[in-house]
Amino acid sequence: MRSILVAGAIGMLGTLLGTRYAIRFLVSRGYGQFIRDDGPTSHHTKRGTPTMGGIVIILSVLLAYAVAHLIYPSAPPSASSLLALGLFTGLGLVGLADDWIKISKARSLGLHAWAKFSLQTLIAVAFAILSFQFPDARGLTPASQYISFLRDLPWAWLPAWAAVIWIVFLVASWSNAANLTDGLDGLATGAAAMVFATYAFVNIWQYNQSCSWADAGPQCYEVRNPHDLALVSLALAGACFGFLWWNASPAKIFMGDTGSLAIGGALAAMSVLTRTELLMPVIAGLFVIITASVVLQVGWFKLSKGKRLFKMAPLQHHFELLGWAEITITIRFWIICGLCAATGLGIFYAEWVVGGQ
């Protein structure tokens, strides 16, 4: 438990202190955000704000994980956590390339769509294939070939090729969901901190009720390395929370695609590796709502031959155009995120209580 708390503290201090120096470095190089002209006019004042701050989040999480294991070396780094950190970092590097092209070319578009999609898919496929390797002493691999909700669903087994496609779909969905949510100062950062903190509780509970214990009950969890995944979850929560100090409105730095794609990758990894793939849409419900607004907007635009369901998508920009203040939207969306996280955690615990009776 102490290693988990240490990881969370280092993750938070890493971004809280390190982002100050990142801002100075980025400002001195003129690495500022390029703002699209077709977005809300209130965003034009943000042009030139330093971006690519997500690299501080990535480095802080990696540092937190490494230091926690150095201080408490009772167990080596686990396959599950290394896979989660690998997906988190890999997608962050794709985002970094995208941000760098935007800055160097002074345009709102970075990597070509096919190049970005190809890189994301390659990383997701590698993560999926590797997650079915590395069985432990009980033969348990980081991921399973079952679709999961609160645990693996016994009737939802997938052949290996379909399981890989399912995981790739999850990675693509969550990375894009995080990217779409990152539209207002502090919105995605604060929401991600809540979701990862919730998953730290889920992971700790799975560890305490693991099927690996000699006295495991009928409601035990077949999850590999839940304690180490809790360490990663709290490091992520702490890093996002510390970054929020600088990213809250008015933001002094944006995390850019570097941060949003990395966070999306971490969301996907947690859902897969903790066997809670269909619970994640409840806990991270805000990300789902915002993504759904874009899908509905595009779908309605095509069906109605040019009409719009919202003034602008993603949903947060709709409320901006209605005249809501940015900080008001952010706080109210945080409240929605907190309610979603609490609901998901309640469902997770209620299943264990009811199933154990």
Contacts in CASP RR format, 6 or more apart in sequence:
PFRMAT RR
TARGET T0000
AUTHOR 0000-0000-0000
METHOD contacts of the structure
MODEL  1
MRSILVAGAIGMLGTLLGTRYAIRFLVSRGYGQFIRDDGPTSHHTKRGTP
TMGGIVIILSVLLAYAVAHLIYPSAPPSASSLLALGLFTGLGLVGLADDW
IKISKARSLGLHAWAKFSLQTLIAVAFAILSFQFPDARGLTPASQYISFL
RDLPWAWLPAWAAVIWIVFLVASWSNAANLTDGLDGLATGAAAMVFATYA
FVNIWQYNQSCSWADAGPQCYEVRNPHDLALVSLALAGACFGFLWWNASP
AKIFMGDTGSLAIGGALAAMSVLTRTELLMPVIAGLFVIITASVVLQVGW
FKLSKGKRLFKMAPLQHHFELLGWAEITITIRFWIICGLCAATGLGIFYA
EWVVGGQ
1 204 0 8 1.000
2 72 0 8 1.000
3 68 0 8 1.000
3 69 0 8 1.000
3 71 0 8 1.000
3 72 0 8 1.000
3 74 0 8 1.000
3 231 0 8 1.000
4 68 0 8 1.000
4 200 0 8 1.000
4 204 0 8 1.000
4 227 0 8 1.000
4 230 0 8 1.000
4 231 0 8 1.000
4 234 0 8 1.000
5 234 0 8 1.000
6 64 0 8 1.000
6 67 0 8 1.000
6 68 0 8 1.000
6 71 0 8 1.000
6 72 0 8 1.000
7 64 0 8 1.000
7 65 0 8 1.000
7 67 0 8 1.000
7 68 0 8 1.000
7 231 0 8 1.000
7 232 0 8 1.000
7 234 0 8 1.000
7 235 0 8 1.000
8 64 0 8 1.000
8 234 0 8 1.000
8 235 0 8 1.000
8 237 0 8 1.000
8 238 0 8 1.000
8 239 0 8 1.000
9 64 0 8 1.000
9 238 0 8 1.000
10 60 0 8 1.000
10 63 0 8 1.000
10 64 0 8 1.000
10 67 0 8 1.000
10 68 0 8 1.000
10 235 0 8 1.000
11 60 0 8 1.000
11 61 0 8 1.000
11 63 0 8 1.000
11 64 0 8 1.000
11 235 0 8 1.000
11 238 0 8 1.000
11 239 0 8 1.000
11 242 0 8 1.000
12 60 0 8 1.000
12 238 0 8 1.000
12 239 0 8 1.000
12 241 0 8 1.000
12 242 0 8 1.000
13 60 0 8 1.000
13 242 0 8 1.000
14 56 0 8 1.000
14 59 0 8 1.000
14 60 0 8 1.000
14 63 0 8 1.000
14 64 0 8 1.000
14 239 0 8 1.000
14 242 0 8 1.000
15 56 0 8 1.000
15 57 0 8 1.000
15 60 0 8 1.000
15 238 0 8 1.000
15 239 0 8 1.000
15 240 0 8 1.000
15 241 0 8 1.000
15 242 0 8 1.000
15 243 0 8 1.000
15 245 0 8 1.000
15 246 0 8 1.000
16 242 0 8 1.000
16 243 0 8 1.000
16 245 0 8 1.000
18 56 0 8 1.000
18 60 0 8 1.000
19 53 0 8 1.000
19 56 0 8 1.000
19 242 0 8 1.000
19 243 0 8 1.000
19 245 0 8 1.000
19 246 0 8 1.000
19 253 0 8 1.000
20 246 0 8 1.000
22 50 0 8 1.000
22 53 0 8 1.000
22 55 0 8 1.000
22 56 0 8 1.000
22 253 0 8 1.000
23 50 0 8 1.000
23 246 0 8 1.000
23 252 0 8 1.000
23 253 0 8 1.000
26 32 0 8 1.000
26 50 0 8 1.000
26 51 0 8 1.000
26 52 0 8 1.000
26 53 0 8 1.000
26 253 0 8 1.000
27 50 0 8 1.000
30 48 0 8 1.000
30 50 0 8 1.000
31 50 0 8 1.000
31 51 0 8 1.000
31 52 0 8 1.000
31 103 0 8 1.000
32 47 0 8 1.000
32 48 0 8 1.000
32 49 0 8 1.000
32 50 0 8 1.000
32 51 0 8 1.000
32 103 0 8 1.000
33 46 0 8 1.000
33 47 0 8 1.000
33 48 0 8 1.000
33 49 0 8 1.000
33 50 0 8 1.000
33 51 0 8 1.000
33 102 0 8 1.000
33 254 0 8 1.000
33 256 0 8 1.000
34 47 0 8 1.000
34 48 0 8 1.000
34 102 0 8 1.000
34 103 0 8 1.000
34 106 0 8 1.000
34 107 0 8 1.000
34 108 0 8 1.000
35 43 0 8 1.000
35 44 0 8 1.000
35 46 0 8 1.000
35 47 0 8 1.000
35 48 0 8 1.000
35 108 0 8 1.000
36 43 0 8 1.000
36 108 0 8 1.000
39 312 0 8 1.000
39 317 0 8 1.000
40 312 0 8 1.000
40 317 0 8 1.000
40 320 0 8 1.000
40 321 0 8 1.000
42 320 0 8 1.000
42 326 0 8 1.000
46 251 0 8 1.000
46 254 0 8 1.000
49 251 0 8 1.000
49 252 0 8 1.000
49 253 0 8 1.000
49 254 0 8 1.000
50 252 0 8 1.000
50 253 0 8 1.000
50 254 0 8 1.000
51 99 0 8 1.000
51 102 0 8 1.000
51 103 0 8 1.000
51 253 0 8 1.000
51 254 0 8 1.000
51 255 0 8 1.000
51 256 0 8 1.000
51 258 0 8 1.000
52 96 0 8 1.000
52 99 0 8 1.000
52 100 0 8 1.000
52 103 0 8 1.000
52 254 0 8 1.000
52 255 0 8 1.000
52 256 0 8 1.000
52 258 0 8 1.000
53 243 0 8 1.000
53 253 0 8 1.000
53 254 0 8 1.000
53 255 0 8 1.000
53 256 0 8 1.000
53 258 0 8 1.000
53 259 0 8 1.000
54 92 0 8 1.000
54 243 0 8 1.000
54 255 0 8 1.000
54 256 0 8 1.000
54 258 0 8 1.000
54 259 0 8 1.000
54 262 0 8 1.000
55 96 0 8 1.000
55 258 0 8 1.000
55 259 0 8 1.000
56 239 0 8 1.000
56 243 0 8 1.000
57 239 0 8 1.000
57 240 0 8 1.000
57 243 0 8 1.000
57 255 0 8 1.000
57 259 0 8 1.000
57 262 0 8 1.000
57 263 0 8 1.000
58 88 0 8 1.000
58 89 0 8 1.000
58 92 0 8 1.000
58 258 0 8 1.000
58 259 0 8 1.000
58 262 0 8 1.000
60 235 0 8 1.000
60 239 0 8 1.000
61 85 0 8 1.000
61 88 0 8 1.000
61 232 0 8 1.000
61 235 0 8 1.000
61 236 0 8 1.000
61 239 0 8 1.000
62 85 0 8 1.000
62 89 0 8 1.000
64 235 0 8 1.000
64 238 0 8 1.000
64 239 0 8 1.000
65 77 0 8 1.000
65 81 0 8 1.000
65 85 0 8 1.000
65 231 0 8 1.000
65 232 0 8 1.000
65 235 0 8 1.000
68 231 0 8 1.000
68 235 0 8 1.000
69 76 0 8 1.000
69 77 0 8 1.000
75 227 0 8 1.000
75 228 0 8 1.000
77 228 0 8 1.000
78 224 0 8 1.000
78 225 0 8 1.000
78 228 0 8 1.000
78 229 0 8 1.000
79 133 0 8 1.000
79 134 0 8 1.000
79 142 0 8 1.000
79 224 0 8 1.000
79 225 0 8 1.000
80 142 0 8 1.000
80 224 0 8 1.000
80 225 0 8 1.000
80 228 0 8 1.000
80 229 0 8 1.000
80 273 0 8 1.000
81 225 0 8 1.000
81 228 0 8 1.000
81 229 0 8 1.000
81 231 0 8 1.000
81 232 0 8 1.000
83 127 0 8 1.000
83 130 0 8 1.000
83 131 0 8 1.000
83 142 0 8 1.000
83 269 0 8 1.000
83 273 0 8 1.000
84 229 0 8 1.000
84 232 0 8 1.000
84 266 0 8 1.000
84 269 0 8 1.000
84 270 0 8 1.000
84 273 0 8 1.000
85 232 0 8 1.000
86 127 0 8 1.000
87 123 0 8 1.000
87 124 0 8 1.000
87 127 0 8 1.000
87 171 0 8 1.000
87 265 0 8 1.000
87 266 0 8 1.000
87 268 0 8 1.000
87 269 0 8 1.000
88 236 0 8 1.000
88 262 0 8 1.000
88 263 0 8 1.000
88 265 0 8 1.000
88 266 0 8 1.000
88 269 0 8 1.000
89 262 0 8 1.000
90 123 0 8 1.000
90 262 0 8 1.000
91 120 0 8 1.000
91 123 0 8 1.000
91 171 0 8 1.000
91 175 0 8 1.000
91 261 0 8 1.000
91 262 0 8 1.000
91 264 0 8 1.000
91 265 0 8 1.000
92 257 0 8 1.000
92 258 0 8 1.000
92 259 0 8 1.000
92 261 0 8 1.000
92 262 0 8 1.000
93 258 0 8 1.000
94 111 0 8 1.000
94 116 0 8 1.000
94 119 0 8 1.000
94 120 0 8 1.000
94 123 0 8 1.000
94 257 0 8 1.000
94 261 0 8 1.000
95 111 0 8 1.000
95 256 0 8 1.000
95 257 0 8 1.000
95 258 0 8 1.000
95 259 0 8 1.000
95 260 0 8 1.000
95 261 0 8 1.000
95 262 0 8 1.000
96 257 0 8 1.000
96 258 0 8 1.000
97 111 0 8 1.000
97 119 0 8 1.000
98 110 0 8 1.000
98 111 0 8 1.000
98 116 0 8 1.000
98 257 0 8 1.000
98 258 0 8 1.000
98 261 0 8 1.000
99 110 0 8 1.000
99 256 0 8 1.000
99 257 0 8 1.000
99 258 0 8 1.000
101 110 0 8 1.000
101 111 0 8 1.000
102 108 0 8 1.000
102 109 0 8 1.000
102 110 0 8 1.000
110 116 0 8 1.000
111 119 0 8 1.000
120 171 0 8 1.000
120 172 0 8 1.000
120 175 0 8 1.000
120 261 0 8 1.000
121 168 0 8 1.000
121 172 0 8 1.000
123 171 0 8 1.000
124 167 0 8 1.000
124 168 0 8 1.000
124 171 0 8 1.000
124 172 0 8 1.000
124 268 0 8 1.000
125 164 0 8 1.000
125 168 0 8 1.000
127 167 0 8 1.000
127 171 0 8 1.000
127 269 0 8 1.000
128 143 0 8 1.000
128 163 0 8 1.000
128 164 0 8 1.000
128 167 0 8 1.000
128 168 0 8 1.000
128 171 0 8 1.000
129 164 0 8 1.000
131 141 0 8 1.000
131 142 0 8 1.000
131 143 0 8 1.000
131 167 0 8 1.000
131 272 0 8 1.000
131 273 0 8 1.000
132 141 0 8 1.000
132 142 0 8 1.000
132 143 0 8 1.000
132 145 0 8 1.000
132 160 0 8 1.000
132 163 0 8 1.000
132 164 0 8 1.000
133 141 0 8 1.000
134 141 0 8 1.000
134 142 0 8 1.000
135 141 0 8 1.000
136 224 0 8 1.000
138 212 0 8 1.000
140 222 0 8 1.000
140 224 0 8 1.000
141 224 0 8 1.000
142 224 0 8 1.000
142 225 0 8 1.000
142 272 0 8 1.000
142 273 0 8 1.000
143 163 0 8 1.000
143 167 0 8 1.000
143 272 0 8 1.000
143 273 0 8 1.000
144 152 0 8 1.000
144 163 0 8 1.000
144 222 0 8 1.000
144 275 0 8 1.000
145 157 0 8 1.000
145 158 0 8 1.000
145 159 0 8 1.000
145 160 0 8 1.000
145 163 0 8 1.000
146 152 0 8 1.000
146 153 0 8 1.000
146 154 0 8 1.000
146 156 0 8 1.000
146 157 0 8 1.000
146 158 0 8 1.000
146 275 0 8 1.000
147 153 0 8 1.000
147 156 0 8 1.000
147 158 0 8 1.000
147 166 0 8 1.000
147 277 0 8 1.000
147 278 0 8 1.000
148 156 0 8 1.000
148 275 0 8 1.000
148 276 0 8 1.000
148 277 0 8 1.000
148 278 0 8 1.000
148 279 0 8 1.000
149 276 0 8 1.000
149 277 0 8 1.000
149 278 0 8 1.000
149 279 0 8 1.000
150 276 0 8 1.000
150 279 0 8 1.000
150 347 0 8 1.000
150 348 0 8 1.000
150 351 0 8 1.000
151 221 0 8 1.000
151 222 0 8 1.000
151 275 0 8 1.000
151 276 0 8 1.000
152 222 0 8 1.000
152 275 0 8 1.000
158 166 0 8 1.000
167 268 0 8 1.000
167 272 0 8 1.000
170 268 0 8 1.000
170 271 0 8 1.000
170 272 0 8 1.000
170 277 0 8 1.000
171 265 0 8 1.000
171 268 0 8 1.000
173 268 0 8 1.000
173 291 0 8 1.000
174 264 0 8 1.000
174 265 0 8 1.000
174 267 0 8 1.000
174 268 0 8 1.000
174 271 0 8 1.000
174 280 0 8 1.000
174 284 0 8 1.000
174 287 0 8 1.000
175 260 0 8 1.000
175 261 0 8 1.000
175 264 0 8 1.000
175 265 0 8 1.000
175 268 0 8 1.000
176 291 0 8 1.000
177 264 0 8 1.000
177 267 0 8 1.000
177 284 0 8 1.000
177 287 0 8 1.000
177 288 0 8 1.000
177 290 0 8 1.000
177 291 0 8 1.000
178 188 0 8 1.000
178 192 0 8 1.000
178 260 0 8 1.000
178 261 0 8 1.000
178 263 0 8 1.000
178 264 0 8 1.000
178 265 0 8 1.000
178 267 0 8 1.000
178 287 0 8 1.000
179 257 0 8 1.000
179 260 0 8 1.000
179 261 0 8 1.000
179 264 0 8 1.000
180 287 0 8 1.000
180 290 0 8 1.000
180 291 0 8 1.000
180 294 0 8 1.000
180 314 0 8 1.000
181 187 0 8 1.000
181 188 0 8 1.000
181 191 0 8 1.000
181 260 0 8 1.000
181 286 0 8 1.000
181 287 0 8 1.000
181 290 0 8 1.000
181 291 0 8 1.000
181 314 0 8 1.000
181 316 0 8 1.000
182 188 0 8 1.000
182 189 0 8 1.000
182 254 0 8 1.000
182 255 0 8 1.000
182 256 0 8 1.000
182 259 0 8 1.000
182 260 0 8 1.000
183 314 0 8 1.000
183 316 0 8 1.000
183 317 0 8 1.000
184 249 0 8 1.000
184 316 0 8 1.000
184 320 0 8 1.000
184 326 0 8 1.000
184 329 0 8 1.000
184 330 0 8 1.000
184 333 0 8 1.000
185 247 0 8 1.000
185 248 0 8 1.000
185 249 0 8 1.000
185 250 0 8 1.000
185 251 0 8 1.000
185 326 0 8 1.000
185 327 0 8 1.000
185 330 0 8 1.000
186 244 0 8 1.000
186 247 0 8 1.000
186 248 0 8 1.000
186 249 0 8 1.000
186 251 0 8 1.000
186 330 0 8 1.000
187 316 0 8 1.000
187 329 0 8 1.000
187 330 0 8 1.000
187 333 0 8 1.000
187 334 0 8 1.000
188 255 0 8 1.000
188 260 0 8 1.000
188 263 0 8 1.000
189 240 0 8 1.000
189 243 0 8 1.000
189 244 0 8 1.000
189 247 0 8 1.000
189 255 0 8 1.000
190 240 0 8 1.000
190 241 0 8 1.000
190 244 0 8 1.000
190 334 0 8 1.000
190 337 0 8 1.000
191 284 0 8 1.000
191 286 0 8 1.000
191 287 0 8 1.000
191 333 0 8 1.000
191 334 0 8 1.000
191 337 0 8 1.000
192 236 0 8 1.000
192 237 0 8 1.000
192 240 0 8 1.000
192 263 0 8 1.000
192 267 0 8 1.000
193 237 0 8 1.000
193 238 0 8 1.000
193 240 0 8 1.000
193 241 0 8 1.000
193 244 0 8 1.000
194 237 0 8 1.000
194 334 0 8 1.000
194 337 0 8 1.000
194 338 0 8 1.000
194 341 0 8 1.000
195 267 0 8 1.000
195 283 0 8 1.000
195 284 0 8 1.000
195 287 0 8 1.000
195 337 0 8 1.000
195 341 0 8 1.000
196 233 0 8 1.000
196 234 0 8 1.000
196 236 0 8 1.000
196 237 0 8 1.000
196 238 0 8 1.000
196 240 0 8 1.000
196 266 0 8 1.000
196 270 0 8 1.000
197 233 0 8 1.000
197 234 0 8 1.000
197 237 0 8 1.000
197 238 0 8 1.000
197 341 0 8 1.000
198 283 0 8 1.000
198 341 0 8 1.000
198 344 0 8 1.000
198 345 0 8 1.000
199 229 0 8 1.000
199 230 0 8 1.000
199 233 0 8 1.000
199 270 0 8 1.000
199 274 0 8 1.000
199 283 0 8 1.000
200 230 0 8 1.000
200 233 0 8 1.000
200 234 0 8 1.000
200 237 0 8 1.000
201 345 0 8 1.000
202 233 0 8 1.000
202 274 0 8 1.000
202 276 0 8 1.000
202 345 0 8 1.000
202 348 0 8 1.000
203 226 0 8 1.000
203 227 0 8 1.000
203 229 0 8 1.000
203 230 0 8 1.000
203 233 0 8 1.000
203 274 0 8 1.000
204 226 0 8 1.000
204 227 0 8 1.000
204 230 0 8 1.000
205 348 0 8 1.000
205 349 0 8 1.000
205 352 0 8 1.000
206 221 0 8 1.000
206 223 0 8 1.000
206 226 0 8 1.000
206 274 0 8 1.000
207 226 0 8 1.000
207 227 0 8 1.000
207 230 0 8 1.000
209 216 0 8 1.000
209 217 0 8 1.000
209 219 0 8 1.000
209 220 0 8 1.000
209 221 0 8 1.000
209 352 0 8 1.000
210 216 0 8 1.000
210 220 0 8 1.000
210 221 0 8 1.000
210 223 0 8 1.000
210 226 0 8 1.000
211 220 0 8 1.000
211 221 0 8 1.000
211 222 0 8 1.000
213 220 0 8 1.000
218 355 0 8 1.000
218 356 0 8 1.000
219 352 0 8 1.000
219 355 0 8 1.000
219 356 0 8 1.000
221 275 0 8 1.000
222 275 0 8 1.000
223 229 0 8 1.000
223 273 0 8 1.000
223 274 0 8 1.000
223 275 0 8 1.000
224 273 0 8 1.000
225 273 0 8 1.000
226 274 0 8 1.000
229 270 0 8 1.000
229 273 0 8 1.000
229 274 0 8 1.000
232 266 0 8 1.000
233 270 0 8 1.000
236 263 0 8 1.000
236 266 0 8 1.000
240 263 0 8 1.000
243 255 0 8 1.000
246 252 0 8 1.000
246 253 0 8 1.000
247 253 0 8 1.000
247 254 0 8 1.000
247 255 0 8 1.000
249 326 0 8 1.000
249 327 0 8 1.000
249 330 0 8 1.000
255 263 0 8 1.000
267 280 0 8 1.000
267 284 0 8 1.000
267 287 0 8 1.000
270 276 0 8 1.000
270 280 0 8 1.000
271 277 0 8 1.000
271 279 0 8 1.000
271 280 0 8 1.000
276 348 0 8 1.000
279 344 0 8 1.000
279 347 0 8 1.000
279 348 0 8 1.000
281 288 0 8 1.000
282 340 0 8 1.000
282 343 0 8 1.000
282 344 0 8 1.000
282 347 0 8 1.000
283 340 0 8 1.000
283 341 0 8 1.000
283 343 0 8 1.000
283 344 0 8 1.000
283 345 0 8 1.000
284 337 0 8 1.000
284 340 0 8 1.000
284 341 0 8 1.000
285 336 0 8 1.000
285 337 0 8 1.000
285 340 0 8 1.000
286 333 0 8 1.000
286 336 0 8 1.000
286 337 0 8 1.000
286 338 0 8 1.000
286 340 0 8 1.000
289 315 0 8 1.000
289 336 0 8 1.000
290 314 0 8 1.000
290 315 0 8 1.000
290 316 0 8 1.000
291 314 0 8 1.000
293 310 0 8 1.000
293 313 0 8 1.000
293 314 0 8 1.000
293 315 0 8 1.000
293 318 0 8 1.000
294 313 0 8 1.000
294 314 0 8 1.000
296 309 0 8 1.000
296 310 0 8 1.000
296 313 0 8 1.000
297 308 0 8 1.000
297 309 0 8 1.000
297 310 0 8 1.000
297 313 0 8 1.000
298 313 0 8 1.000
300 307 0 8 1.000
300 308 0 8 1.000
300 309 0 8 1.000
301 307 0 8 1.000
301 308 0 8 1.000
301 309 0 8 1.000
310 318 0 8 1.000
311 317 0 8 1.000
311 318 0 8 1.000
311 321 0 8 1.000
311 322 0 8 1.000
312 318 0 8 1.000
312 320 0 8 1.000
312 321 0 8 1.000
316 329 0 8 1.000
316 330 0 8 1.000
316 333 0 8 1.000
319 329 0 8 1.000
320 326 0 8 1.000
320 329 0 8 1.000
END
